[in-house]
Amino acid sequence: MKHCPYFPDDEVPSPARALVVFLLIAWLFAVVPLAAAKEGPDQYPNGAESWMAGAMPPPGTYFVNYSGYYTGQLKNGSGGRVLLGGKTPSVDATFDALRFVEVTKLKIAGAEYAMHVIIPVVYQSMSLNGSRSTTGIGDVIINPFVLGWNRTSWHFGTGVDIYLPAGQYGKSDPRACVGSNYFSFEPALVVSYLPKSGWEGSAKLMYNIKTTNPATNYLSGQEFHMDYVAGKHLGPWMLGVSGYVVEQVTADTLNGHVVSAAPGLWTAGREGQAFAFGPSAGYTNQRHMTFIVQWQHETLVRNRFGGDKFWFKMVLPFASLR
């Protein structure tokens, strides 16, 4: 991997200009033809990363807890509600993801070397030709090789997340699925701009490559997705706007053939879209514990569930290696 470039302070844009550019980029990703439909639930909890996403913490052990609630209705290829038997399929999910991060003292190419694992637990209630609820562990995410570079105002991180099909899967009933039954590999780049003025622009850019579901021979399309936040640090407080963009860049296939269009349900390839935004607030106490709350509303949704997501995130420095 190449070393991330260093941006001297006299070459970075002003905080106001950086914020405008960041929001324009997020808007651009929102209005281009996006896509995000695939078999099974999302493996990655879109919108999870926001404040200081690109800043690698000092060597030590960290615990991050993501908890939240999602509610949405199924949208068709035109953005309207899908109707099955006169009713629109809907989903409500309460989730809690446990993330353990180990930042080592080892440096590689000037970067801090770290590793992490994420274990999600999900309660899901889905209405689709009747209602059914299920609770279980979702697909587990591991990354044994994370690199992070911290500069004066710019912070970068990179790695490849591996999604393990550990979640419960029901071939004959999607209402029973909290897992996807396939592996995924996801290169990721995180970046944060944190000047002394207190403004922040952070983003996590990911490209998800899925494998074929062996139970159905269904291959979900590859996806680009991005979490973002833009806002201001006011002492220990953080206030701004966060959200995410999801774009599927290849079509879904079944037995090697592009999934056909279904009028009123989905377009050929089940290519969809989602852009979410909403208020975000955070607080860091004197013990360096960070608490973040945010609401993200999904718009421009195609070929997937669309609705609202509510988050509570806690970052706890568990042990220091200093």
N, C-alpha and C positions, 0 to 999 in steps of 0.2 A: 504493500500500500504506500502511496506517496504521502509525504509529509504535508499536512495542511499549511497553506501559506500564512505568513505573518503580516498583519496589517498594522503598520505604525499608526500612532494616534493622529498624526497630521495628515493621514490619508483616508481616515474614516469620515463618513458624512456627519453632518450635525444631527443631534437627536431628533429634531423635528423632521428633517429630510429623510432620515433612516426610517422613521415611523411611517411616513407617507409612502415611501418605496415599498416597505414591507406589506402595507395594506393593499397597495396596487397589485403586488404579486399574488396575494391571497385572492383578490377579486378576479384576476385573470384566470386563475385555476378554477374559479367558480363558474365562469361564464362560457368557457370552452366546452365542447361536447364531452361530458364526463360519463363514466360507467362504473358500476359497482355491484352487479348482481352475480350471485354464485350459489352453489349448493351449500346448504347448511348455514349455521350462524357465523357471524364474523369471528375469526380467531383472535384478532387484535381489537382491543377496546378503543375504538377511534375516539380521540379527544383526551386520552389519558395524560399526555405530556403537555405542559404549558410553561409555567414560570421556571426560568433558569435551566431549561431542558439540556442545553449544551454545556453547562458548567460541571466539570468533573470535580467531586468533593475531594478533600484530602484523604490519604490512605486510612482505611478503617472499614468497619462493617456497618452497613446501613439497612434499616428496614423501612420499606415504603408500603403503605396500605392505600389501595384505591377501592372505595366503596361508592355505590350509587344505585340509581333507578332509571330504567328506560321504559318508555311507552311509545308505541307507534302502530300505524296501520299500513297495510300492504299497498304500494303504489304501482301502477302499470307503466308501460312504456311511454305514455303521454303525460305522466305525472298525476293522473286521476286515481281515485280509489278503485281497487279491484273489487268486483262483486262476484261472489260465489254463493249461489242459492239465495240471492237477495241480500247477503250480508258481506261486510268487508272483513277479511282476516286481520286479526290484531295480535299484538304480543305485549306482555308486560314482564319485565325482568328486574330482579334485584340481584346485585352482584357484589362480590368482595374479592379483590385480587391481592394476594400476598407476594410481595417482591423482596428478595434478599440480594443485596449488592455487596460485593467484596472488592474494595479498591486496594491493590497491593502497593508495595514500595518500589516495585520493578518499573523501570522506564524503558520504553521501546520507541526509537526514532523521536525522542524528546517528549513522548506522550506517557501519561499515566496508564497503566495496564489494570483492567478490572474485569469482573465477570458477574453474571447475575442469573437468577431464575425467577419466574413468575408463575404462581399457582392460583388460578381463579376458581371461585366457588359461585355457582349460579342457581337462583330459583327462577324458573320461567313458567309463565302461564300463557298458552297460545290458544286463540280461538280460530279454528280452521276445520269446518265441517264438524263442529262440536268443540268443546273446550277440554284441555288437558294441562295439568301442571306437573312439573318435574324438578327435582333438585339434584345437583351433582357437581363434580369437578369438571371444569372446562378443559380445553386443550392447554397443555403446559408449554411455556416458552423458556428456552435456555439460550444463553450466549456465553461461551467460555473465553471469548476473546474480544474485549471492548477496549478501544483506545480513546484517550481524551487529551486534548491540548488546551491549556488555559493561557491566554494572553491578557494584555492590559484591559482591553474592552471586548475583545472577541474570544469566544470559547467554542470549541469544536469537539465532536465525538463521532466515532464510526464503529461499525461492527456488523455481524450477520446473525440475526435472531433465527433460531430453529424452533418451529412449532411441532410439538409431539401430539399425536392423536390420542390423548388420554381421556378426553371427555366422553360422556355417555352418548351413544349413537343408536338411532332406531331406523333401519333401512325402510321399513314399511310405514313409518309414522313420523313426519318431521316435527310433530308436537313433542316428541320424546327426546329430541336432539339438543344437547348442550355442547356437543363436540362435532367435529367435521369428518372424522374417519380418514384423514389424509395428512401427510406431512407437508409443511411449507418452509421455504427458505426466504429470508427477507433481509437484504442489505439495507442498512440505515445510515443516515447522516443527520446529526443534530447540530444546530448552531444557535448561539445566543450572542446578541449585541448588548452589552451592559456597560455603558459609559458612566462616568462619575456624576453626570447630571441626574441619574435616576431613571431615565427612560429605558425601556427594554423591548426588544423584538426577538422572539425565539421561535424556532420551527424544528420539527422532526420530520424528515423526508424519508419515506420507505417505499421499497418496490418488492411486492410479494409474489413469489413464484410457487405455485401449488403443484402437487402431484395428483395423479388420478386416484379417485376413490375406488378401491378394489371391490367394494360391495355393489357398486352400481355402474362402474366403468365410465363415470362422469368426471370430466376434467373442468374445473372452474377456471375462468380466465385470470390472467395475471393482472395485478392491481398496483397502481401508484396511489399512495395516500399520504397526507401531511397533516400533522397537528400544528397549531400555531397559537401564539399569544402576542399581544401588543399592549403596552401599558406603562405605568409609572410606579416607581418605588417611592413611598412617602414614609421615611423612617423604617419601622419594622413592617409597615403595611405595603401591599401590592394591589393595585386596582387597574383593571383593563378589560380587554375583550379577548376571548379565546374561542377556539373551534377546530374544525377539521374539514378537509377536502378528501374525497375518495373518487378515484377514476380507474375503471377497469380498461386495460388497453388491448386485451385480446378477448375473443368470444369464448363463451362456454361451449364445450363439445360433449356429445354423448356417443360412445362407440366410434369416436374419431370424426364425427360429423357435427357441424355447427347446429346448435339447438334451434329448431324452427320457431318462427314467430307464432304467437297465439293472440288473435284479435281480442283486445280488452284486457289481456293479461300481460304479455311481454313482447318485446321486439326480438328479431332474430339474434341469437347469441346471448340473449338476456342481458344486454349491456345497459347499465343504469347509471345513476349518478347520485351524489349527495354533497351538499355544502352546509356546514353547521356553524353557527356563531352565537355568542351570548356573553353576558357579564361574568367576570372572574375576579375573585378577591382572595388575597392570601395574607398570612401573618407569620412572622418568625420571632420566636421568643429568645430570651437570653441564653437558653440551653441549646440553641441552634435547631430546635424543632420547628418544622414548617407545617402550617395547616392551610389548605386551599379549598375553597368552595366555588362551584361554577355551574351554570346552566347553559346548555347548548341546544339550540333549536335548529332542526334540519329543514332545509329548503332545497328547491330544484331537485327533488328526489325522483328517480326513475328506477323501475324494476327492482325495488327492494322496500323494506319497511322504512317508513319515515315518521319522525315524531320528535320527542324531546328527551334529553338526557340530563340527569342531575348528578353532580359529583361531590364527594368529600374525599380529599387526599391528605395523608399525613406522612411526613418524612421524619424519621427518627434516627439520629446517629447512635447506633447501638454500642459500638466500641471503637476506640481510636488506636491506630498503629503508630502514632507519633511518639 
